[in-house]
Amino acid sequence: MSSIGALPDPGLPITPVLVAAAGSSWEARALELLESRGSGVVLVRRCVDLLDLLAAAGAGVASVALVAPTLPGLDADSVSSLRRRGLAVVLVAAPEELLDGDTERLRRLGIDHLLASTELGSLVETVTGASAAAATVALRPPAVSSESEAVEVTGRLLAVWGPTGAPGRTTVAVGVAAEIAGSGREVLLADMDAYGGAVAQHLGVLDEVSGLLGAARAANTGQLSPERLGTLARQVGPRLRVLTGLPRPDRWQEVRPAAFADVLEQAVHLAPYVVLDLGFSLEADPVDPFGSSAPQRNEMTLAALQRADEVVVVGSADPVGLSRLARGLVELNILLPGVPPRVVVNRTRPSLGWSDREIRGMVEGFVRPVDVHFLPEDRVAADRALMAGCSLADSGASPLQGALQRLAHQVLGESGPSLPRRRRVTRRRAGRAR
């Protein structure tokens, strides 16, 4: 239902507004204030539901959306869609809906402007101020951090990525996370593979409840916190937690971009080290000419790589694996120009006929890495850990475990004596066959 308000006085800046009040009791008074002459505000449309609001926002006819908390479907993803279209979001609610806990939840949805329905007298000022603030943010150049500024301490995000062909991404992610945890640090290992993660299977986690989907749902309703994320992650060791991945690859669409960004944000506040096992593809979906904001399958991988503090790239040492690694390094350099990755060449063996020096030279021909690490072919140790449902660090000493331990040393920026060894775990995954 459209409704055009009275025109403002000539010379005043105009703030076009969309309203989606979902039948709230304050709507009539708000419309009266917005349509008053001389307010500088123009009511462009009264939207019947969220879809109507998003469609009107996509038309680019407004700069502010006035919404109610009872609007069905209002969540982090829809608020993010409005903000991507350049709209400031102002939420009007009854005073009892703006208690401390509710206010925090609403702000996690991405709503920066909250107004109690008992204070509608300042509605016009709030709307115009929100519009001006949104325009200022859009035009403001990126801030340059100063050494004197206080920096919030958060966890370190380590993204493990590699090209197609199963080069060993999950083996490296699980191995490094376990070694860091074994050194006395708290670690969160998260399965973010949109094509079929296997972290749960590697560590013998048999339940089918996805920690990632649970975290995404909580984030989309503004209810995710580090504490809530901690309850969704499985404790698999004294200092190691696992956020299990998608139960089926086709459920990737349930992890919306805004929710996923919040999951990463809460993760680095939960643990000092966060290790992400990512999918292989860096391909972005074609841009919709009609401006649709549909989720992309590779959004998790792309967003995680751009957010990561360090990127570990895994490739296999055979000719096919190295050619895929070379192409992957080129694609990664386009995505993250100037960001040197740490390269891991997996399954090295004398029968391939080339030395570590030759492989290192090939890698450095495509990118200047932080370092190049080599993991030996050790099928016996890998099978033993996989069948026992534990990490290589828990399955006993082996050449592969030693190489992963040295890699973890480098990730931690440490040198010197080996990381402390933990007692070998020989637990079996009873019921795996079931």
C-alpha positions in Angstrom: 0.0 0.0 0.0 1.6 3.3 -1.1 1.2 6.6 0.6 2.9 9.8 -0.3 3.1 12.4 2.4 2.9 16.1 2.2 5.8 17.7 0.4 8.4 19.4 2.6 9.2 23.1 2.4 11.4 24.0 -0.6 15.1 24.1 0.2 14.9 21.5 2.9 16.8 18.2 2.4 14.4 15.3 1.8 14.6 12.0 3.7 12.5 9.4 1.9 11.2 6.7 4.3 9.7 3.2 4.1 7.5 2.0 6.9 6.9 -1.7 7.8 5.1 -1.5 11.2 3.3 -4.9 11.0 0.2 -3.3 12.5 1.9 -2.0 15.6 -0.1 0.4 17.8 2.4 3.3 17.2 2.0 3.2 13.4 -0.8 5.7 13.1 1.0 8.3 15.2 4.3 7.7 13.4 2.6 8.2 10.0 1.1 11.4 11.2 4.5 12.8 12.2 6.2 11.6 9.0 3.6 13.2 6.8 3.6 16.6 8.7 4.5 19.6 6.5 7.9 21.0 7.0 9.4 17.9 8.6 11.8 17.3 5.8 10.6 13.6 5.6 8.6 12.0 2.8 6.7 8.8 3.4 7.4 6.8 0.2 5.6 3.5 1.0 3.8 1.6 3.8 4.9 -1.9 3.3 2.6 -4.8 4.1 5.4 -7.3 4.9 9.1 -7.9 4.8 9.1 -9.0 1.1 7.3 -5.8 0.2 9.9 -3.8 2.2 12.8 -5.5 0.5 11.3 -5.0 -2.9 10.8 -1.3 -2.3 14.3 -1.0 -0.8 15.7 -2.6 -4.0 14.0 0.0 -6.1 16.3 2.6 -4.5 13.5 5.0 -3.6 14.3 5.5 0.1 17.1 6.1 2.6 15.5 4.9 5.8 13.4 1.9 6.8 11.2 2.3 9.8 10.3 -1.2 11.2 8.8 -3.0 14.2 10.4 -5.9 16.1 7.2 -7.9 15.4 7.7 -7.7 11.6 7.7 -11.4 10.5 11.0 -12.5 9.1 13.0 -9.6 10.4 16.5 -11.1 11.1 20.2 -10.4 10.6 20.0 -11.4 6.9 17.1 -9.1 6.1 18.6 -6.2 8.0 21.9 -6.8 6.1 20.0 -6.7 2.8 18.5 -3.3 3.7 21.8 -1.9 4.7 23.5 -3.1 1.5 20.9 -1.2 -0.4 21.9 2.0 1.4 19.1 2.2 3.9 19.5 3.1 7.6 17.2 0.9 9.7 15.3 2.5 12.6 13.3 0.2 14.9 10.4 1.4 17.0 9.3 -0.8 19.9 7.4 -0.7 23.1 9.5 0.1 26.2 9.1 -3.4 27.5 10.7 -4.7 24.3 13.8 -2.5 24.8 15.2 -4.1 27.9 18.9 -4.6 28.1 18.9 -8.2 26.8 16.5 -7.3 24.0 18.4 -4.2 23.0 21.6 -6.2 22.7 19.9 -8.8 20.6 18.4 -6.2 18.2 21.8 -4.5 17.8 23.3 -7.9 16.9 20.8 -8.0 14.0 22.6 -4.9 12.7 20.0 -2.3 13.9 21.8 0.8 15.1 18.9 3.1 15.8 16.3 2.1 18.4 13.4 4.3 19.5 10.8 3.6 22.2 7.2 4.0 21.1 6.7 6.4 24.1 9.2 8.8 22.6 7.7 9.3 19.1 8.0 13.0 19.5 11.7 12.6 18.4 10.9 10.3 15.5 11.6 12.8 12.7 14.9 13.8 14.3 15.8 10.1 14.7 15.0 9.3 11.1 16.8 12.3 9.6 19.8 11.6 11.9 19.9 8.0 10.9 19.9 8.9 7.2 22.7 11.4 7.6 24.7 8.9 9.6 24.3 6.3 6.9 25.4 8.7 4.2 28.4 9.8 6.3 29.5 6.2 6.8 29.2 5.5 3.1 31.4 8.4 2.2 33.9 8.1 5.0 37.4 6.8 3.9 38.7 3.8 5.7 40.1 4.6 9.1 43.8 4.3 9.7 44.6 2.7 13.0 46.9 4.4 15.3 49.4 2.7 17.7 48.0 4.8 20.5 44.5 3.5 19.9 43.3 0.7 22.3 42.9 -2.5 20.3 40.5 -5.1 21.5 42.3 -8.4 21.9 40.6 -11.3 20.0 41.6 -14.7 18.9 43.7 -15.5 15.9 41.9 -16.9 12.9 43.7 -19.5 10.8 42.1 -20.5 7.5 43.1 -23.9 6.0 42.3 -23.9 2.3 43.4 -26.0 -0.7 42.3 -26.7 -4.3 40.0 -29.5 -5.5 41.2 -33.1 -5.4 41.3 -33.8 -1.6 44.9 -32.6 -1.0 44.5 -33.1 2.8 42.9 -29.9 4.0 41.0 -31.6 6.9 44.0 -33.7 7.9 46.1 -30.5 8.2 43.3 -28.5 9.9 42.7 -31.2 12.5 46.4 -31.9 13.0 47.4 -28.3 13.5 44.4 -27.6 15.8 45.2 -30.6 18.0 48.9 -29.7 18.2 48.1 -26.1 19.2 45.7 -27.4 21.9 48.3 -29.8 23.1 50.7 -26.9 23.7 48.3 -25.5 26.2 46.2 -23.1 24.1 42.4 -23.1 23.8 41.4 -23.9 20.2 38.1 -23.9 18.3 38.2 -26.1 15.2 35.3 -25.2 12.8 34.2 -27.1 9.7 33.2 -24.5 7.1 33.3 -26.7 4.0 30.1 -26.1 1.9 30.8 -29.2 -0.2 31.0 -31.9 2.4 33.1 -31.3 5.5 34.6 -34.3 7.4 36.0 -32.9 10.6 33.4 -34.7 12.7 34.2 -38.0 11.0 38.0 -37.5 11.6 37.4 -36.9 15.3 34.7 -39.5 15.9 31.9 -37.1 16.6 28.8 -39.2 15.7 25.9 -36.9 16.4 24.1 -35.4 13.4 23.4 -32.1 15.0 25.3 -29.4 13.1 27.1 -26.9 15.2 27.5 -24.6 12.3 23.8 -24.6 11.4 22.9 -24.0 15.1 25.3 -21.1 15.3 24.0 -19.6 12.1 20.4 -19.8 13.3 21.3 -18.1 16.6 23.3 -15.4 14.8 20.4 -14.7 12.4 18.1 -14.0 15.3 20.7 -11.9 17.1 21.1 -14.5 19.9 24.7 -15.7 19.2 27.3 -14.9 21.8 30.7 -16.5 22.6 29.0 -18.4 25.4 26.2 -19.7 23.2 28.8 -20.6 20.5 30.7 -22.5 23.2 27.6 -24.6 24.0 27.1 -25.5 20.3 30.7 -26.6 19.9 31.7 -30.2 21.0 34.5 -30.6 23.5 36.7 -33.3 22.1 39.8 -32.6 24.2 41.0 -30.7 27.3 41.5 -27.6 25.2 40.0 -28.5 21.8 36.4 -27.7 20.7 34.9 -28.6 17.4 32.1 -26.8 15.6 30.7 -29.5 13.3 29.8 -28.7 9.7 26.9 -29.2 7.4 25.1 -32.6 7.7 24.4 -32.5 4.0 26.1 -30.3 1.3 22.7 -29.1 0.0 22.1 -27.2 3.3 24.7 -24.5 2.6 22.0 -22.0 1.9 21.0 -22.0 5.5 24.2 -20.2 6.4 23.4 -16.6 5.4 26.3 -14.1 4.9 25.4 -11.8 7.8 25.0 -14.7 10.1 28.2 -16.3 9.0 30.1 -13.0 9.6 28.7 -13.0 13.2 29.7 -16.6 13.7 33.3 -15.7 12.8 33.2 -12.6 15.1 31.9 -14.6 18.1 34.5 -17.4 17.4 37.5 -15.1 17.8 36.0 -14.0 21.2 35.5 -17.6 22.3 39.1 -19.0 21.8 42.5 -17.5 21.3 43.0 -19.8 18.3 40.3 -20.5 15.7 41.1 -23.0 12.9 38.8 -23.1 9.9 38.5 -26.1 7.5 37.3 -24.5 4.3 35.9 -25.7 0.9 38.0 -25.8 -2.2 36.2 -23.4 -4.6 36.9 -19.7 -4.8 34.5 -19.1 -7.7 31.9 -16.3 -7.1 28.5 -16.6 -8.6 27.6 -14.3 -11.5 26.1 -11.0 -10.5 22.4 -10.9 -10.8 21.4 -8.0 -13.2 18.2 -7.5 -11.2 20.1 -6.9 -8.0 19.1 -10.0 -6.2 21.1 -10.8 -3.0 20.7 -14.5 -3.0 23.4 -16.4 -1.1 26.4 -17.8 -2.8 27.7 -21.3 -2.2 31.3 -20.3 -1.8 30.5 -17.3 0.4 31.8 -19.0 3.5 35.1 -19.8 2.0 35.5 -16.4 0.5 34.5 -14.5 3.6 36.7 -16.7 5.9 39.8 -16.2 3.7 39.2 -12.4 3.7 38.7 -12.4 7.5 41.6 -14.7 8.3 44.7 -13.6 10.1 46.7 -16.3 8.4 46.0 -18.6 5.4 47.4 -22.1 5.1 47.2 -23.5 1.6 47.4 -27.3 1.2 48.3 -29.1 -2.0 49.4 -32.7 -2.8 52.9 -33.5 -4.1 52.0 -35.5 -7.2 52.0 -33.8 -10.6 48.2 -33.4 -10.7 48.2 -32.0 -7.2 51.0 -29.5 -7.9 49.4 -28.2 -11.0 46.1 -27.7 -9.1 48.1 -26.0 -6.3 49.8 -23.6 -8.8 46.4 -22.6 -10.2 45.0 -22.3 -6.7 47.8 -20.0 -5.6 47.1 -17.7 -8.6 43.4 -17.6 -7.8 44.1 -16.9 -4.1 46.5 -14.1 -5.0 43.7 -12.4 -7.1 41.4 -12.7 -4.1 43.9 -11.6 -1.5 46.5 -9.6 -3.3 49.7 -9.0 -1.3 48.7 -11.5 1.4 51.4 -14.2 1.6 50.0 -17.7 2.4 51.7 -20.5 4.3 52.0 -23.4 1.8 51.8 -27.0 2.9 52.8 -29.7 0.3 51.2 -33.0 1.5 52.1 -36.6 0.8 55.7 -36.1 -0.3 57.6 -39.3 -1.1 60.9 -40.3 -2.8 59.1 -42.2 -5.6 57.9 -38.9 -7.2 61.4 -38.1 -8.1 61.8 -34.4 -7.2 63.2 -32.8 -4.2 61.7 -30.4 -1.6 63.9 -27.6 -3.1 62.5 -28.1 -6.5 58.9 -28.0 -5.2 59.7 -24.9 -3.2 61.0 -23.2 -6.3 57.8 -24.0 -8.2 55.7 -22.6 -5.4 57.8 -19.4 -5.2 57.4 -19.0 -8.9 53.7 -18.3 -8.4 53.6 -16.6 -5.0 55.9 -15.3 -2.3 54.8 -17.6 0.6 55.4 -17.1 4.3 57.0 -20.6 4.2 56.7 -23.9 2.4 56.2 -27.0 4.6 56.3 -30.6 3.6 54.3 -33.5 5.0 55.4 -37.0 4.3 53.2 -39.8 2.9 52.3 -41.7 6.0 49.2 -43.8 5.2 49.7 -46.0 8.3 49.5 -43.2 10.8 46.7 -41.4 8.9 44.6 -44.6 8.8 45.3 -45.4 12.5 44.1 -41.9 13.6 41.0 -42.0 11.3 39.9 -45.5 12.5 40.4 -44.5 16.1 38.4 -41.3 15.6 41.1 -39.1 17.0 43.8 -36.6 15.8 47.3 -37.7 14.8 48.6 -36.1 18.0 46.4 -38.5 20.1 47.2 -41.6 18.0 50.9 -41.8 18.7 54.2 -40.5 17.3 54.7 -40.9 13.6 56.6 -39.0 10.8 53.3 -37.3 9.7 52.5 -36.3 13.3 56.0 -34.9 13.8 55.7 -32.8 10.6 52.3 -31.4 11.7 53.9 -30.6 15.1 56.6 -28.6 13.4 54.0 -26.8 11.3 52.1 -25.9 14.4 55.3 -24.5 15.9 55.6 -22.2 12.9 52.0 -21.1 13.1 52.5 -20.2 16.7 55.7 -18.4 15.9 57.7 -20.6 18.2 61.0 -22.4 17.9 63.1 -24.5 20.2 62.1 -27.8 21.9 59.1 -29.8 20.7 55.6 -29.1 21.9 54.6 -31.1 25.0 53.4 -34.6 24.0 50.1 -35.8 25.3 49.2 -39.2 26.5 48.2 -41.4 23.7 44.5 -42.0 23.3 43.2 -45.3 22.0 39.5 -44.8 22.3 37.5 -46.4 19.6 34.4 -45.2 17.8 31.9 -47.7 19.0 28.9 -47.6 16.7 30.7 -46.0 13.7 29.5 -48.9 11.6 26.0 -48.2 12.7 
